[in-house]
Every structure is written in structure tokens, then in C-alpha cells.
Amino acid sequence: MQMRDFGRTGLKVSVLGFGCGAVGGLMVRGSAAEQEQALGTALDAGINYFDTAVLYGNGASETNLGRAFKALKPKGALVGTKVRLAVGERGRIEAAIRASLEGSLKRLQMERVDILYLHNPITMAGSGETLTPAEVLDQVAPALARLKAEGKIGVAGLSAVGETPALHAAIHRGGFGAAQVVYNLLNPSAARALPAGYPGQDYGRLFERTSAAGTGVVGIRVMAGGALSGIAERHPIASPPPEPIGSAPSYDGDLVRAEAFRPLIAEGFAGSLAEAATRFAFSHPAMGTILVGMASFEQFQASLDAVRKGPLPPAALDLVARLQQGLAAPPR
């Protein structure tokens, strides 16, 4: 398994991480036996980063990961979890973060986590559960820094979801060693500018910001919630089609646009659309580790097999860029 430097944190992470999210659902709704089978295979393959959150099954993901790790007794595993602040917690941000972390540690059966991420979207105005860059930098970052000084967490992180200017502002100031960034075949804008009329949010080459700040990158929405799997049907334990993040107004629209990348298969660059999407996601050098949602051991094994083939070659990436250009709306 290829290992990469994770920003300037001093950590090295496997290029494929193990996502414990609710969209695929294996670590939320799967059987204990299949969860342990997948985790054991991941550890044997050299995967060392495991990503969970309070929101994944209302704590079920953390509980299941903690139970499985107690049985497997992994060495050198890195665990990241997340805190989502509710609307009523704006006036007590640090206390809410601490309470959330204590709950996570209890479910995980751990004394510390390697990374704790802010899970709230970040917007310039900050309404509902979204926070402003000022709230993130002046309240969240110091709270996480104190937890780090106390040895409760190793690295402070954030989910780079929200409005592009707000995300740039939060990362530019530093203080966050990790960021979860949307990056997939349907939305490559964290790496390069989108053509005019392109569907989806333009993240404004966010990788340039993370690189300058020394922030380690975790690639999320690699499969666009499943739209890039090449299969419209959902696995029985997967969530219903999720709302897109950054890619398009609707999941059905993402399914249609995903078909544009089938030439990667026809020209022999990948054996499936899911393989192409997985290998594209870690082809960029700014990427530390990627998370691929899974509903079954077989889906996890397919992701592992894809990663073992390495990143897409330059000729495939050139074809991807041409295909992405074709998704832009024609000028009027």
C-alpha cells in the first residue's frame, strides 16, 4: 500500500483510507462479522487511516469501529472522527466540542483520536448549522488546539464543505492540519479551474491553499455518493441516494453525467467506472488519502484492487480533462 505524507502533520497515511460513513453503510448497518472481515483485510493490506463521525448512524459507526478494533487490536492505526455543532451550541462552542469528543472516545473505546474534524459547513454569513470563517478561526480552532495540547487529539481538522470563499479563508489562516475535500471525476475544481458553464461548485483550486498551509488532504465524495459507481441500483444496506455535494443539483443528474467517462473503459484505462473514479481521486499529488463508501466487503475489495493498480496514467488524465470539458454547457 502506497503511503503519503499528510501535509506537515508528520503523519504518513495510506493512499486508500477506510471510510466508515453512512452512505455506503457497512460500518453502520452491516453485520459485525462483515465489518471485522473488511477491517482485518484493510489492516493486512497496509491501510492505516480509518474515518468515522458522530453523525454516521448517530454514533453507530464509532461504536462498531471501537468494538471491531478491540477484537482486532490493530497497531499503528490512525482514527479520525468529527464533531457537528448544533444551532443552539453557537454560544458554547468549546464546551460542545469537548462533550462531543468525550462521547466519541467512549464509543470508540479510546483515550484519544488522531484527527478531530469540524463537520459543519462553512459559509460567509453563517446561518443554521453553518459557521462563519471567524467562528471557525476564533472559536473552533483554539478549542481544538487546547484539546491537542491536552493529548485528547493529534491533529485539528475541518470538512471543506460550504462556500468556496469561506473555505479558502478558513484554510489560508492555518491552524488546521487536515481537511476533507470534495474531489472526483465530476468535480475536479480543487485541482484546476472549471470551464465556463460547468455544473457544480467551483472550489477554486483549493489544493493550492491546503498545500501552502501544510494541510493534509482527505479526499471525500470520490464516488459522488455512488453516482460514479456505474450502477444505478443501491445496495440493500446503503442509504437512499444522497444529496450531491459540489457536483450537481441532483443525484440523478450526477448519474447521467457519470456516463460521460465510459470512454476510460473503452480505451483500456480502467476495467470499470468505479475503478476509474477511485484511481482518478488519488492521481493528484496533493491528495493524502481517499475515502470510498462501501456497503459490503466485496465493494471494499474492489476499491482495494483499484488502488493497487496505481493512479491513472497521464494519457488517461488527458482524456478525463477532455471528457470533463464536454460536460460544460455550450456558450449561448
N, C-alpha and C positions, 0 to 999 in steps of 0.2 A: 504494500500500500504506500503510495507516494505521500510524503509528509511535507508540509509547507510552514514557513514562518508565519505566525499570526500577528501581523503588524509589528509593533515594537513592544509587545507584551512579554516577550521571552518564551512564549509558548510555541510548541510545534503541534500542528493539528493534521489529522488525516484528511486528504482531499475529499473523501466522502465521509460525512458525518452521519449519525443515526438520528433521524427525526422521529420524535415521539408525539407528533401532533394528532389533532382530532380529525383532520380532513381524510387522511388515509385510514386512521383509526386503529391500527394494530395494537398500539400501546394503551389505547383507551377501551376498546370494545373486543379485542382479540382474546383468545384463551391464554391462560398462564403458560401452558406448555409451548404454544407457538411463540409467545413473547420471549421466553427464555431460549428457545431454539434460535430465533433471529439474533438476539443479543449475543449469545455464545458464538455464533458464526461470525458476527461482526468483530468481536474481540479477537477471535482466532485469525481473522483477515487483517488485523492491524488497525482497525478503526478505533480511534481514541476519543472522539468527541460525541457526546450524547446530549440532545437538546429537548427540553421539556418546558412546561409552563403551568401555572395555576389554572389558567383558562382551559387547558386541554382536558375536557371531561370533568371540569370542576374539581380538579385535584386527582382524578383517577390516574392520569398519566404519570404523575410524580409518585403516587402510591405504588403503581405497578413497576415502575423503574426501580424504586427503592427495594421492593420485595425481590425482584429478579437479581439485582446486584448483591443483595445479602446472600443469595444462594450461589451466585457465580463467583463472588469475591474477586472482581477484576483488579488488576494492578495498572496504575498509570492512566485510568480513565478520567477524562475531563467532562464535567457536567455543567451545563448551563440551564438556568431557569429564568422565569420572568415575573415581574410584578405589574399588575394593571391597576392603576389608581381609579377609584370610582368618583363620580361627580361630587359627592359630599365630602371627599377627602382632600379637597384643594387647600383647606386651611390647616391641615395636619399631615403634610406630605411625608416628612421624615418618619413620623410615628406609624403611618400607614405602610410605608416601605418595610420598616422593621417588623411589623406584625405579619405582613405577607411573607417575608423571608422566614420568620420563625415557623410559620405553618408549612412552608415548603420543606424546610430542613427536617421537620418532624415526619412528613410523608416520605421523604427520600431516605430517612434514617441516616442522615449525615450531619456532621458538625459544621460544614462549610460547603459552598459551591464555588466552582472555578470561575463562573461568569454569572452575573445577575444583570438582566436587561430590563430597562423600562419598556413596557409593552404598549403604552399609549401612543396613538398617532400624535404627530407634532404639527401644529399649524400656526400661522402668524397671529391669528386672532384668539385662538384657544377657546373653544366652546364645547359644552358637554364633557366628554371624556378626552378630548384633545387638549394638549398642553402647548403653551407658547414656548419659543426658544428661551425666553427669560426665565420662565418657571423651571425648564429643564436644566439650564445652566446655573441658576442661582439657588435652586432648592433641591432638585433631584441629584445633580452631580455631587454637591457637598455631602448629602446624605449617604450616597454610595461610597464616597471617599472615606467617610468615617467607618462604615462597615468594613471596608478594605483594611483600614488601619487596625481594626479590632480582630482581624483574621476570619471574619464571617464570610467574606467573598474574596476571590482573587483578582477579578477584573470587572470594572463597571462597563456596562454596555447599553445600547438602545436599539429599538426596532426602527429602522429608517423608513417609516411609513407615515405619510401625511403630505403636506405641501412642500414642493421642492425647495423654495427659498428658506423655509423654516428648517428643513433637514440640513441644508448647506450651512446655515448659521449655527446649528447645534454641534455639528461635527467640526466646523472650522475652528471653534474656540478650544477644542481639545477637551481632555478630561474623560473621554470615553475610549477605552481600549478595544471595544468590539462594537460592530454594527451589523445588523441583519438587513441585507439589501436585496431588493427585488431585481432579479436578472434572469432572463430567459430568452428563448428564440423569438417570442412575441414582443418583448420589450428589452432591447439592448442598450437603453439610453443611459444606464450607469456608466457605460464604457464610451459611447460615442453619440454624437448628435443625431437626432431623428430627422428624417426628411420631412418637408412640409406636408401637412395633411395626414400624418401618420397617426393611427388610432392608439390611444394610450397616453399615460402620463410621461412627460419628459423629465427624467431625473437629473438632467444637466451634467452628465459626466461625473457623477457622484464619486466614482472611483478616484478621481483626481484629488478630491477632498480627503477621502479616507487615507490615501497614500501619503499626502502631505502631513496629516495629523498622526500618522503611525497607527491608525486604527485597523485592527484585524477585521476581515470581512467574512460573514457567513452568508452564503447565497440562499435566498428563500424564493418560494414560488417558482422553483426550477421547472416544474411541470404545469405551471399556471393552474394550480388547483386540480389537475387531472386532464385539462384540455389538451395538453401535449402528449398524452399517453397514446394517442391514436385509437382509443377505444371510447365510444360514447357511453356505453353501459357502465354503471357504477358497481363496484364490488358490494356484496351484501352488507359488510360492516363499515363501508366508507360512509362519510357524511353525504348529504344531498349536495348537488353542485354548489360550490361556494361562490360568493360574490367575488368578481375579479379584483385583484389589487394591481393597479398600474397598467393593466394591459388593454382593457376594452370595457365598454359599458355593460356587456352581458357575457355570461359564461357560454351561451350558445354561439355568440359571435366569435369568441375565442376558439371554439371547436371548429368553426368554419375556416378561420384564418390559419389554424394549425395545419390544415391540409396543404397549404402552400409550400410546406417544407418536405413533402414527399419526394421531390427530386433528389434529396440527400440519400434516400434509399435506392432509388432507381440508378443512381450513378455509383453505387457501391461504397459510399462513405459510412453507412450505418445499416444495421440489419432491421431496425425498426425506428419509428418516430420517437418512442420513449428513449431509445439509446442515443439518438441524435441530440435530443434535448438535454439529456444528462451530460453527455460529453461536451456539448457547447458550453454549458454553465461553468465548467472549471477550465475552459480553454484560455480564459483571460488571466494574466499573471497577478492581477490584484486580488483574485479570489483566494481565500484561505481554505474554507471547507464549504461543501454544498449539502443541503438537506433535501431529500427526495421523499415525499409522502408515500406511505405504504399501508396496505390493508392486509397483506399476507406475507408469509415467509417467501413465497415464490416471487412476489414483487420486489422484496428486498434483494433477493438473489439476483434478479435481473439488473437492478441498479449496480450491484457489486460487480457483476460481469461487465457491464458497460464501462465502469470506471477503470477496470483492469485493462481495457483497450487503449486507454490514454485519451488525451484531448483530441478534438477534431484537427486534422492536418490543415495547413494554410489553404490548400485548394478548396477544401470543404468550407472553410470560413469565408473565402471569397464568394462561393456560391450562396452561402447564408446571407451575406450582405446584399447580393443581387435579389434574392427572394424577398428579403425584408423591404427593399426598395419598392417592390411590386405591391406591397400592402398599403402603401401611401395612397391617399385619394388623389386622383388626377386633378391638375390645376384647372380652374374654370376660366 
